[in-house]
Amino acid sequence: MAKRVSAARLVAYDVLRDVEDRDAYANLMLPSKIRAARLNQQDAGLATELTAGTLRLQGLYDAIIAHAAKRPAEKIDARTLRVLRLGVHQLLSMRVATHAAIYETVELQRLVANKKATGFVNGVLRTVSRQSIAEWRTVVTEELASATVKMAVAESHPQWVVRAMADALKSDGRAEELADLLAADNTSPRVNIVFLPGPEQSLTAVIERAQAVLGDKISFTGVSPFGAEIAGVSPAQALTELAAAGITARVQDQGSQLAALALLRAKPVAEKEAWLDLCAGPGGKTAVLANAAVAERAAGKEISLRANEVSEHRSRLVREAVADNSEPVSFVTADGRSDTAYGSPDTKYDRILLDAPCSGLGALRRRPEARWRKQPSDIPELVQLQEQLLEKAYAHLAPNGVIAYVTCSPHLAETKGVVERFLRNHDAAAALDVTAQLGLQELQTLRSEKHASQRALQLWPHAHGSDAMFIALIMRQSTTEQELGN
């Protein structure tokens, strides 16, 4: 029986099961399942699209399934519901022939779930196949009274997430862009890489060489000056080909690249500075900082970088990420609220990157299951942790030092709420204009008059092509003897 179902569909089903039953992360589980099944590149792409696409549109698909089955989705056996979601995704959002999608899905049901329900699965899928996804969106939302509920169902987001996104957009002067944002969350992101030039390499030369190596598989678009997008080639192969040409690169979202760059450009680098990446795992931003530290040291400056991570596993990932530039880096595994993370109670740093643990609502394109896993009740505990980390980091910030407070979430409680309360409680703390400090023309151009007064930078998938990263720069001003003594 197993031969009747493609290996890619079995992999997708297994990942969906593990995400739901074992709280697995799809982006971590999928590569290992693909390797175990020995899928070729084409089948790996199919498994990836089946998994990520089904998770992104799960809310909409459940509404469609419920309508076609004439019963609530939660009343359907969990195994059968997962099978149906995969089938609906193939019918409505992929270029899979209707007969193939139905046949494969029915056989998958026969293999992994209740064999007696194959007729039910066949009937539901045939009903679904009679209308397009646009028509189904109208059908399942036409009797919903609330505009928020309609949008939540149509764009497959929990209602509380839609409200949080609407509030964040309004605060950023983008109230009319909610539909565009939700649609972007449901679009597969392009793979982004970051270049890490050596001390004697110019970025321009590296970019030219990368273009020669990858040709039309790489495009130098986006908000980061040392970022690029790749397509038509696996990330591993692209990085291998670049490495063979003497180019060091890593997979990293361009919003994350800007978070590290904002800290580096917040002020001129002095002859001697100590830097800290407080919540460093998995190490992408640390790699950018380490690369910059190596370049500054090559220019004769005394720069050190401390990389702290609370998790042993993630700490190992940080070490791997900075392996090429580890000379100026020291590593520690500690809670960022303890003095151990900083070295001692009296240790001060000139630059601190605080990429705070958060809800992850800014990366729903990449981690689609997060929208179904997170709850509004999670936010207060996260905010408390964010505030504690920021307070501790500020206590270890040198006069005229800068903290980059970063979250991969646009939720106002995790972003402006944390920063504004902190600034009110610390007279010597001042917010810098992130866009101005970055000095990037594309960001200046995208910055319309209605949000020109924003000192923090909120990136958006639909507007900037990056994850919805929030970046605030906070400087400790040394204007009084009391502040100099702290």
Summary of the structure (lengths in Angstrom):
residues: 486
radius of gyration: 24.1
end to end distance: 70.8
largest distance: 78.9
contacts: 1660
relative contact order: 0.09
helix: 56%
strand: 13%
